[in-house]
Amino acid sequence: MDFSGTTILLLIFLITCLVFLSKWRRSGKRLPPGPTPLPFIGNMHQVKMIDLIKSLVELSKKYGPMYTFYLGSRPTVVLCGHQILKEALIDHAEEFSGRGEFPAVQMYSKGNGIVYGTGERWRQLRRFAITTLKNFGMGKRSLEERVKEEAQYLIAEFRQSEGKPIDPTFGFSSAGSNIICSLVFGDRFDYRDKEFLNLLYLINNSWHLMSSTWGQLLFVFPKIMKLIPGPHRQIYKNYLKLGAFVAKRLKMNKETLDPINPRDFIDCFLIKIEQEKKNPDSHFNYETMLKTTVNVFFAGTETVGSTLRYGFLILLKYPEVEEKIHQEIDNVIGRDRSPCMEDRNKMPYTEAVLYEILRFADIVPMSVPHTVTRNIKFRGYDLPEGLNIMPLICTSQYDPTKFKNPYSFDPTHFLDEKDNFKKNEGFMAFSAGKRICLGEGLAQMELFIFLTTILQNFKTKPIVDPKDIDITPESSGLGNIPRPYKICFIPR
């Protein structure tokens, strides 16, 4: 019998489909139910790439709070809603603490560093980082003093605009990044420093690309997308440039290191490497130091900058909220001194607004993917070690059982009947469990001091009617990206 080339290709395709479906049925017996996948593309034909997270939330309405979804050929268990996220990330914190696949970054990190590492190396790095960064907050100048000082630099920057419309993106990013720079590199950068501005651009550009359709395709089809030209390939190039900058700083620190008087995070890492140089099993080496420093620098810069940018867009939309914050600032702090963290407990409305900004803006809506660290029976299903887990943190932040108006910006979500600040267990802006953001305390401090210092000195003014301001994200992937806007800072 003579088969044509087309017939042979068709047979190969059909056999591949049968093998895939056979494997899917076998694995599906132990995994939660979900939509039927297709070979190669998995379930991607059932979602919108431009709004992946919204599509995944919609599927949970049919398949429940826990279902299996195939990212191409990779089975992934999606978790939706506060209750199941709490059960997984908090009640079974150890079992769900593995780091899942995130190709956009792992092409550079290769599983190394504090954010994308896993296992014992990650545990040791996290303990080291928490201890070290905490110690540097307790040095000659407290961490709070560094933040207060940076807030004044930011005020001076905004004053130069003389009330004219400006894009605040790099102002906010510069302020947040300089706090991390002072901890990691031992000093800050001038807002006009060309190298610093280039670094901020690399981080901002990478964040946008990761959250774009191209970034989503790379997340789902990493092997194919690595071969296809497109803007997504710029992410890896950006990381190489960030790595080159950090490598230069590591060299500078090593040449001027005084082991008795460490100046910053890098010095402490260099000392740790020297202490463990005779330990063949040590996780502290140059490559890990490089990748960890890039992780901390990136995360500390983009998240605070994006939150401030989104927060002030929301305040432009709701000027009555800003006016209430002004009143609270005038009553508690006044105009003659800088805001400090002691003021925070006396300003329940401002605190509630900050928490609501973090909830509503939902800067990292799906968290970074997790994996199961060992075989576990969870809610009646057998989840094998290494299984990818996608915890949709946004579904806790927007859970109607925890927030009465989840899709509206409403500071009363964090106020009791007497207008005192109250926490809400649905709030997971910094994730939860073993992988909770190690910089949560620092970020909260920065956001409070930056916000109150700016509003102590300025009123904000939009360039369009507030009712025409769109506070839905421009794109939603790894991050929720606020729409570009201009703002006027009018001296008070």
C-alpha positions in Angstrom: 0.0 0.0 0.0 1.4 3.4 -1.0 0.9 6.1 1.6 1.4 9.8 0.6 3.4 12.2 2.8 0.1 13.9 3.9 -1.4 10.6 5.0 1.7 9.7 7.0 1.6 13.1 8.7 -2.1 12.7 9.5 -1.5 9.2 11.0 1.3 10.6 13.1 -0.9 13.4 14.3 -3.8 11.0 15.2 -1.5 8.6 17.0 0.0 11.6 19.0 -3.6 12.6 19.9 -4.5 9.1 21.1 -1.3 8.9 23.2 -1.9 12.3 24.7 -5.6 11.6 25.5 -4.6 8.2 27.0 -2.1 9.9 29.3 -4.6 12.6 30.1 -7.2 10.1 31.1 -4.8 8.2 33.3 -3.5 11.4 35.0 -7.0 12.8 35.2 -8.1 10.1 37.6 -6.0 11.5 40.4 -6.3 15.2 39.5 -9.3 17.5 40.0 -11.6 17.6 37.0 -11.3 20.3 34.4 -11.9 21.1 30.7 -10.8 18.5 28.2 -7.4 19.5 26.7 -6.2 19.2 23.1 -2.7 17.9 22.1 0.1 20.5 22.1 -2.2 23.5 23.1 -3.8 22.0 26.1 -6.8 24.1 27.2 -5.5 27.4 25.7 -8.3 27.4 23.1 -10.7 27.9 25.9 -9.2 31.1 27.2 -8.5 34.6 25.9 -4.7 35.2 25.9 -5.2 39.0 26.3 -7.1 38.3 29.6 -5.9 35.0 30.8 -6.6 35.5 34.5 -10.2 36.6 33.9 -10.7 33.5 31.7 -9.4 31.2 34.4 -11.7 32.7 36.9 -14.6 32.2 34.6 -13.7 28.5 34.2 -13.9 28.1 38.0 -17.6 29.0 37.8 -18.1 25.7 35.9 -15.4 23.5 37.4 -15.3 24.7 41.0 -12.6 26.4 43.1 -10.0 23.7 42.2 -9.6 22.4 38.7 -7.0 21.1 36.3 -6.0 23.2 33.4 -3.4 22.4 30.8 -0.9 25.1 29.9 0.1 23.5 26.6 1.2 20.0 27.7 1.7 20.9 31.4 -1.1 20.0 33.8 -1.7 22.8 36.3 -4.1 22.9 39.2 -5.8 26.3 39.5 -7.0 27.5 42.9 -9.8 30.1 43.1 -11.3 31.8 46.2 -10.1 32.7 49.7 -11.1 29.4 51.4 -9.1 27.1 49.1 -6.1 29.5 48.9 -6.0 29.6 52.7 -6.2 25.8 52.9 -3.4 25.3 50.4 -1.0 28.2 51.1 -1.4 28.5 54.8 -2.9 25.3 56.2 -0.6 23.1 53.9 2.1 25.7 53.6 5.0 23.3 53.3 3.4 21.1 50.7 2.5 24.0 48.4 5.8 26.0 48.9 7.6 24.8 45.8 8.3 27.3 43.0 6.5 26.6 39.7 7.6 27.3 36.2 7.9 30.9 35.1 9.9 30.8 31.9 10.2 34.6 31.4 12.5 34.8 34.4 13.8 31.3 34.7 15.6 31.6 31.3 17.9 33.9 33.2 17.7 32.7 36.8 17.8 28.9 35.9 16.1 28.1 39.2 18.6 30.1 41.2 18.0 33.1 43.5 15.6 33.8 46.3 12.4 34.3 44.3 12.7 31.5 41.8 14.8 29.0 43.7 13.3 26.0 45.6 14.2 23.3 48.1 16.9 23.7 50.8 18.8 26.4 48.8 15.7 28.6 48.8 15.1 28.1 52.5 18.7 29.1 53.4 18.6 32.1 51.1 15.3 33.3 52.5 16.5 33.0 56.1 19.7 34.8 55.3 17.9 37.6 53.4 15.3 38.2 56.1 18.0 38.4 58.8 20.3 40.6 56.8 17.8 43.1 55.5 16.3 43.3 59.0 19.7 44.1 60.5 20.3 46.9 58.0 17.1 48.4 59.1 18.5 48.6 62.6 21.8 50.3 61.7 23.1 53.8 62.3 20.2 55.2 60.4 17.0 53.3 60.8 15.2 52.0 57.7 12.4 54.5 58.4 14.8 57.4 58.3 16.0 56.2 54.9 12.4 56.1 53.6 11.6 59.5 55.1 14.7 61.0 53.5 13.9 59.5 50.1 10.3 60.9 50.4 11.8 64.4 50.5 13.9 63.7 47.4 10.6 62.6 45.7 8.8 65.8 46.9 11.7 67.9 45.5 11.4 66.1 42.2 7.6 66.7 41.9 8.1 70.4 42.9 10.1 70.9 39.8 7.0 70.2 37.7 5.5 73.5 39.0 2.0 72.0 38.9 2.2 71.1 35.2 1.1 67.6 34.0 3.8 64.9 34.3 4.0 61.2 33.9 4.8 60.0 37.5 6.1 56.6 36.5 9.8 57.1 36.9 9.4 59.3 40.0 7.6 56.6 41.8 9.9 53.8 40.6 13.0 55.9 41.5 11.8 56.4 45.0 11.0 52.7 45.6 14.1 51.5 43.9 16.4 53.8 45.9 15.3 52.2 49.2 16.3 48.8 47.8 19.5 50.3 46.4 20.5 51.7 49.8 19.9 48.2 51.4 21.5 46.1 48.7 24.2 48.5 47.2 24.8 50.8 50.2 23.7 54.0 48.5 21.1 55.7 46.4 21.0 57.2 42.9 20.2 60.7 41.7 16.9 60.7 39.8 18.7 62.1 36.8 21.5 59.5 36.8 21.4 58.0 33.3 22.5 54.5 34.4 19.8 54.5 37.1 17.1 55.6 34.6 18.2 52.9 32.2 17.9 50.2 34.9 14.4 51.5 35.8 13.5 51.3 32.1 14.7 47.7 31.9 12.6 46.7 34.9 9.5 48.6 33.8 9.8 47.2 30.2 10.2 43.7 31.5 7.2 44.0 33.8 5.1 45.2 30.9 6.3 42.4 28.5 5.6 39.7 31.1 2.1 40.9 31.4 1.5 41.3 27.7 0.0 38.7 25.3 3.6 37.9 24.2 4.5 37.3 27.8 1.5 35.0 28.3 2.5 33.0 25.2 6.0 32.6 26.6 4.5 31.4 29.9 2.4 28.8 28.2 4.6 27.6 25.3 8.2 28.3 26.5 10.0 25.8 24.2 8.3 27.1 21.1 8.4 30.8 22.0 12.1 30.7 22.7 12.5 30.0 19.0 10.1 32.6 17.7 11.1 36.2 17.2 9.1 38.8 19.0 9.1 41.4 21.9 9.0 38.6 24.5 12.7 37.8 23.8 13.6 41.3 25.1 12.8 40.1 28.7 15.9 37.8 28.7 18.1 40.6 27.2 16.9 43.0 29.9 17.8 40.5 32.6 21.3 40.1 31.2 21.7 43.9 31.3 20.5 44.0 34.9 22.8 41.1 35.8 25.8 43.0 34.2 25.0 46.0 36.4 24.7 43.9 39.5 27.9 42.0 38.6 29.8 45.4 38.4 28.5 46.3 41.9 29.5 42.9 43.3 33.1 43.5 42.0 33.2 47.0 43.5 32.1 45.6 46.9 34.5 42.8 46.8 37.4 45.1 46.1 36.5 47.4 49.1 35.1 44.9 51.5 35.7 45.3 55.2 34.5 42.1 56.9 34.3 43.8 60.3 32.0 46.6 59.0 29.6 45.3 56.3 27.9 48.1 54.4 25.0 46.4 52.7 23.4 43.2 51.6 26.2 42.4 49.1 28.9 42.7 51.7 27.0 40.3 54.0 26.7 37.8 51.1 30.4 38.1 50.3 31.2 37.4 54.0 28.9 34.4 54.0 30.5 33.0 50.9 34.0 33.3 52.6 32.7 31.6 55.8 31.4 28.6 53.8 34.1 28.3 51.2 35.3 25.0 52.6 31.7 23.5 52.7 31.2 21.6 49.4 27.5 21.6 50.0 27.2 25.3 50.6 24.4 27.2 48.7 26.3 30.5 49.1 28.4 31.2 46.0 28.9 33.9 43.4 26.2 32.8 41.0 23.5 32.6 43.8 24.6 36.0 45.1 24.2 37.5 41.6 20.8 36.0 40.9 19.5 36.8 44.4 20.6 40.4 44.2 18.9 40.8 40.8 15.7 39.2 42.3 15.6 41.6 45.2 16.5 44.6 43.1 13.7 43.9 40.5 11.0 43.0 43.0 11.7 45.9 45.3 11.7 48.4 42.5 8.7 47.4 40.4 6.1 46.4 43.0 6.2 49.6 45.1 6.5 51.8 42.0 3.5 50.2 40.3 1.4 50.3 43.5 2.1 54.1 43.9 1.3 54.7 40.2 -2.0 52.7 40.5 -2.8 54.3 43.8 -2.6 57.9 42.6 -4.6 57.1 39.5 -7.3 55.9 41.8 -7.1 59.1 43.9 -7.5 61.1 40.7 -10.7 59.2 40.0 -12.0 59.7 43.6 -10.9 63.2 44.8 -13.2 62.8 47.8 -10.9 60.0 49.1 -7.8 62.3 48.7 -9.6 65.1 50.6 -10.3 62.8 53.6 -6.6 61.8 53.6 -5.7 65.5 53.6 -7.9 66.1 56.6 -6.4 63.2 58.5 -2.9 64.4 57.7 -3.7 67.9 58.9 -5.2 66.6 62.1 -2.6 64.1 63.0 0.7 65.3 61.4 0.2 68.9 60.4 2.5 70.7 58.0 5.6 71.3 60.2 7.1 67.8 60.4 7.5 64.8 58.2 5.2 61.8 58.5 6.5 58.8 60.5 5.4 55.3 61.2 4.1 56.3 64.6 1.4 58.3 62.8 0.0 55.2 61.1 -2.0 53.9 64.1 -3.6 57.3 64.4 -4.7 57.5 60.8 -7.2 54.6 60.3 -8.7 56.1 57.1 -5.4 56.5 55.4 -4.4 53.0 56.4 -7.7 51.7 55.0 -7.1 53.5 51.7 -3.6 52.0 51.4 -4.9 48.5 52.0 -7.8 49.0 49.6 -5.3 50.3 46.9 -3.3 47.1 47.4 -6.4 45.0 47.2 -8.1 46.7 44.3 -4.9 47.3 42.2 -3.9 43.7 42.8 -0.5 44.3 41.3 0.4 40.5 41.2 -3.0 38.9 40.6 -1.9 35.2 40.2 1.2 35.2 42.4 4.2 33.4 40.9 3.3 29.8 40.2 3.9 27.2 42.9 4.5 23.4 42.8 3.7 20.6 45.2 6.8 19.7 47.2 5.7 16.1 48.0 2.8 13.8 47.2 -0.3 15.0 49.0 -4.0 14.2 49.2 -5.8 17.5 49.1 -9.6 17.8 49.1 -9.9 14.2 48.0 -7.5 14.4 45.1 -3.9 13.0 44.8 -1.6 15.8 43.9 1.9 14.4 42.9 5.2 16.0 43.8 6.2 18.6 41.2 2.7 19.4 40.0 2.3 23.0 39.0 -0.1 25.0 41.1 -1.6 28.4 40.0 -2.9 30.2 43.1 -5.1 33.0 41.7 -4.5 35.5 44.6 -6.9 37.9 42.9 -9.8 35.6 43.8 -9.2 36.1 47.5 -8.7 39.9 47.0 -12.1 40.0 45.1 -13.9 37.3 47.1 -17.5 38.4 47.7 -17.7 36.5 50.9 -14.9 38.7 52.3 -15.5 42.1 50.6 -19.0 43.5 50.3 -18.2 45.5 47.1 -15.3 43.5 45.7 -15.3 45.2 42.2 -15.5 48.7 43.6 -12.8 50.8 45.2 -14.1 51.1 48.8 -11.9 51.9 51.8 -14.7 50.8 54.2 -13.6 47.2 53.4 -10.9 47.9 56.0 -12.9 50.0 58.5 -15.3 48.8 61.3 -18.6 50.4 62.3 -16.7 52.9 64.4 -14.3 53.8 61.5 -11.4 52.1 63.1 -9.0 50.2 60.9 -9.6 46.5 60.7 -7.8 43.8 58.8 -9.6 41.4 56.5 -8.4 37.8 56.0 -9.3 38.0 52.3 -6.4 40.4 51.8 -3.5 38.6 50.1 -1.7 41.3 48.2 1.7 39.9 49.4 0.7 36.3 48.8 0.5 33.9 51.8 2.2 31.0 53.5 5.9 30.1 53.0 6.2 32.1 49.9 4.8 35.3 51.3 6.7 38.4 50.1 9.7 38.9 52.4 9.6 42.6 51.8 6.0 43.1 53.0 6.9 45.2 56.0 9.3 47.4 54.0 6.7 47.9 51.2 4.0 48.9 53.7 6.4 51.4 55.3 7.4 52.9 51.9 3.8 53.2 50.7 2.6 54.9 53.9 5.4 57.4 54.1 5.5 58.2 50.4 1.7 58.6 50.2 1.4 60.8 53.3 4.4 62.9 52.5 3.2 63.6 48.9 -0.3 64.5 50.1 1.0 66.6 53.0 2.7 68.7 50.3 0.5 68.5 47.3 -3.1 68.3 46.0 -3.3 66.2 42.9 -5.2 67.2 39.8 -6.1 65.1 36.7 -6.0 66.4 33.1 -9.4 64.9 32.4 -12.7 64.8 34.2 -12.5 62.2 37.0 -15.5 60.4 35.7 -13.6 59.7 32.5 -10.6 58.1 34.3 -10.4 54.4 33.6 -8.9 52.5 36.6 -9.2 49.0 35.0 -5.7 47.6 34.1 -4.2 48.3 30.7 -3.1 44.6 30.7 -3.2 41.7 33.2 -0.7 38.9 33.2 2.0 38.5 35.8 1.1 42.0 36.9 -1.9 44.3 36.6 -0.5 47.3 34.6 -2.2 50.6 35.3 -3.1 52.7 32.3 -0.7 55.5 31.4 -1.7 58.9 32.7 -0.5 62.4 33.6 -1.0 64.1 37.0 -0.5 67.6 38.3 1.0 68.0 41.7 -0.3 71.4 43.1 1.5 72.7 46.2 -0.7 73.0 49.2 
